[in-house]
């Protein structure tokens, strides 16, 4: 796990980023200089991505927001035993996992809602790769409606990928991250594929203002390595291929599809946003924590709200049944024993139930446990990206919350 | 006036900007290369600024939108005689003034609503300098509440401006654009003050990614020329000084103040947005046309909605009484004889009434005629910026609309 700094000098409220009219020069956070992704600026930036980058909004529709009923419960006295055996009180566990917000819905009621760092009820936090799970739901909905064939080879839908790793991959293999590919992820080499990729998606500033390479230019160059369908391998290009597939099959951008299929129906309080890349394609998205858990609640209830089916129940069932645990095990995630991956969701298989989890870099989690009528949403801004670094604290927290409520 | 191109090759629907997943390279519009502000890309860009630049949203609040009642009237058979004597049919007048949308509210009911180009009911168009009039209302509200002294010298509120043109200017002189200043507006010289200014405000891409000059760095360098209070002079720095004043006096950014004072109370259908500059300050804003006229309707009704006072009636009265017509005349606007300027609103003084007008580059207009219970909102994307170039067609259109409804 991350060793927390001894002091709270990373707290954005204390550091005063972007405060004042104008803020002092050394308190300015800008996209151009990449300071927005430096530490500890990151603790502010992840809650203000739309003020740093171009976005397109996910419209909530014209209706009123559906209030979340309140039934507060106390968790402050809980003790957390981390995966490596350390005892932490509730407050320390929240702080040491760099929490920006935590919201627990039980039977559709808010039993816990607290914000830290730059978090607040009306602040939209980037959900990073938790967005993959949103796109997974869109893709599975298209499959259910017969607009997308899960067994089709990718080039049938995206001919541009005929000479890439995806030439003989199926849509379902992309959804399940079972693609064998070469992908050079050396973050220390600015010319490595991962950086070219981040620049093309607009998630990293270009080397020069005139650089111009779209994701659609980079993806066809991804080369195959090994065989598809033999091991879970969590690789960024897959979600961009999936987004491309969903746009082509749904004949609309992800923003519009997510708004029309989901956001206009869940009583959302706020519009969401998608970060727009220079080619007009979406990368990750941002939402308020309350709206994030509203989406989780839709998954928990099998896709229905007040007897109105928003997402087909079969789609939710397919996700919750999970994927192949043996293929998942090959990826070697020590904190996730017995888990699987299905349609862009991480699936936790327990003795008596399955839980669906959306996970994003720096501490974004949406945890759905239908058996226990439980949805937990968490935003964070940890200094390091990998979600696994926070599992040590957060997975035991999930279980403490679950125990208290069941 | 602009000579319209003979063909409709500038119609963004026909040119296919940013269409397809992905769009072809030559149909991509990007902020970085300034193609977004080239012609005819501009016809698409002004309706998609938030997808090109960082923004902060003007929240509409959690409530339902207040539907605008419909009472359609026919205008298509109207003939327009332009200021230079040309006869145009209604459709040609709309097209030759590069209209993206036109909405007429009479007694609070929609009598005309049409969209063209990249316009649509749910599309947020940048309102350019029409935003100045919004900020004017915020400033006058603060003055009314005693939080801002109209007669105070600017450096009392913004000490940073003590050595600038604003050292001996009053807040009201800034509001009324009566500031004598040197401001080198040579658009052909990239080092001229106007370009430094546009780069600092984030409205123009920086020369390099590492360039870093805030508006608050540029404004103190604006030098005085002549005397204040002697002539109307419409200069960009004034609105940025005013924004700075409103932020300091209101102790919140413009986004929050506009949301809390106005947008949460007018039954808006959509959030608006402010373009955020690299120092966290707002420049211009964008809204849907329906929400734009909802704001106009608030001005028309003296700041009240259904007997609830949203903006003080005295603020609206002060604006509508207008400014000094003699001082205005010195600026030499040929299309605006007898007009004045008050608190960031252009005031049309007619024999029997005053009308308040918000105007923005490339054809944005919000026209409020309380005497005739009329509000007209217009979005446009004309090739050239000056509003006066469209007056030739649009002022006679206003009068045709007024005549038909009264």
Interface residues (C-beta under 8 A of the other chain):
Chain A: X18 X21 X22 X23 X25 X28 X30 X31 X32 X33 X50 X51 X52 X53 X54 X55 X56 X57 X59 X62 X63 X64 X65 X122 X205 X206 X208 X209 X210 X212 X214 X215 X216 X244 X247 X248 X253 X269 X270 X271 X276 X278 X279 X280 X281
Chain B: X18 X21 X22 X23 X25 X28 X30 X31 X32 X33 X50 X51 X52 X53 X54 X55 X56 X57 X59 X62 X63 X64 X65 X122 X205 X206 X208 X209 X210 X211 X212 X214 X215 X216 X244 X247 X248 X253 X269 X270 X271 X276 X278 X279 X280 X281
